Amino acid sequence: VQLQASGGGMVQAGASLRLSCAASARTFSTYSMGWFRQAPGKEREFVAAISWHGGSTWYADSVKGRFTISRDNAKNTVYLQMNSLIPGDTAVYYCAALRSSYRVASSATSDYDKWGQGTLVTVSS
């Protein structure tokens, strides 16, 4: 599975952005997917994840209530809707696919082995 993230940009605090992650493989629908982010000088951290069937989602406490992860298996795409953005959300955002198919999503980066190239989100105050 090859992943291509897009949708990043520079916005002011309070704005919204929607990130997209397009997958190349027809097996996309069998993989749970995650979004992670990495701010300058910090480690990559979990943001959100969604099960392979889309029925279950998980969020980091820092984004709960503001971000929504979703997927469209017919379009081989996973989304991250980000609302009420704050400067602390500034980071490069990465989408990732879990190592094995038909497995519950995880918040651990080590459980993902397929990563997109990242898209930069910058939130100014």
N, C-alpha and C positions, 0 to 999 in steps of 0.2 A: 504494500500500500504506500503510495506516495501522496504527501499532503501539501497543500498550498494554502497558506493563510493570507487573508487580505482584510481590508476595512479599517486599518489603523489610521491615525491622524492626530492633528493638534487641535484641541478644543479647550474651552474655558470650563471652569468648575461648574457643575450643575448640568452640563450638557450630556447628550447621549451618543453612543456609537454602537454599531453592530458589526462584529467581526464574523467572518465566514472562513470556513476551512473546507476546501474541496478535496475529495479523495479520488485517486485514479482507479482503484480496484473495484470490481463488481462485488467483492467480498466485504465491502465497507459495512454493510448492514449486519455483519456478524461480530463486529468489534465494538466494545465499549470505548468511548472517547473522552478525552480530558482536555481542559484548557489550563495552562500554566503561565506564569509570568516571571520575568526577571528584571528587577530594577538595577540600575548601575551600582556596582559594588556589593550586591546582595546575591544570595543563592536563589535558584529557581524555586518558586513556590506554587503550590496547588491553588487553583482558582475554582474550578467547577468540573464536574464529570457527569456523563450520562450513559446509561446502560445501552447495550447493543440494540435493544428493542425500543428504547426511548421512554420506557415506563417509569424509570427511576432516575433521580437526579441527586447530586450532592454539591454542596457549596462550602467554601471557606467562610468562616465566621465574618471575615472582613468585607465580604461582598454579598452576604445573604440579605435578601430583600431589595438589592439594587441590581444584581446581575441575574440573567436567565439564560440557561443553556438549553438548546433544542437541537433537533436533527431532522433532516428530511432524507430518508433512505432512498427514496426514488431519485433524488438529485445527488446522492453521495456527498452530502454536505452537512456539516455541523455548524451551529451558530452560537455566538455569545452576545446577547443583548446587554449592553451596559448603560444603565441609567444613573442619574445623580452622581456623575463622576467627580472625584476629588483628586487633588494633586498627588495623594498617596497611591493612586491607581496608575501613575506614570510608570511604564515598563515596556519591555518587549514581550508580547503575548505569543505563546506557542500553542498549537494544537498537537495532540498526540493520540496514537492508537495503542490500545493495550496489547501486550505480547501475544496473548492467545485469544482466540475467538470464543464467543459464547461464555464469557466470564464477567463477573460483577466488576463494575468500575472501581478504581482505586485512587487514593490521593497521593500515593507514593510515586515519585518520578521513576524509580527503578522498575516499576511494573509496566512501564511503557517503553517500547523499543522502536516506534516509528514516529518521527517528529517532523513537523513542518518547519519552514525557514524562519518563522517569526514575523510579526508585524508590530511596528512601534506605535504606542499610544502615549501621547503627551498631554497632560492636563495642567493648565495654568490657573493660578488663583486670581 
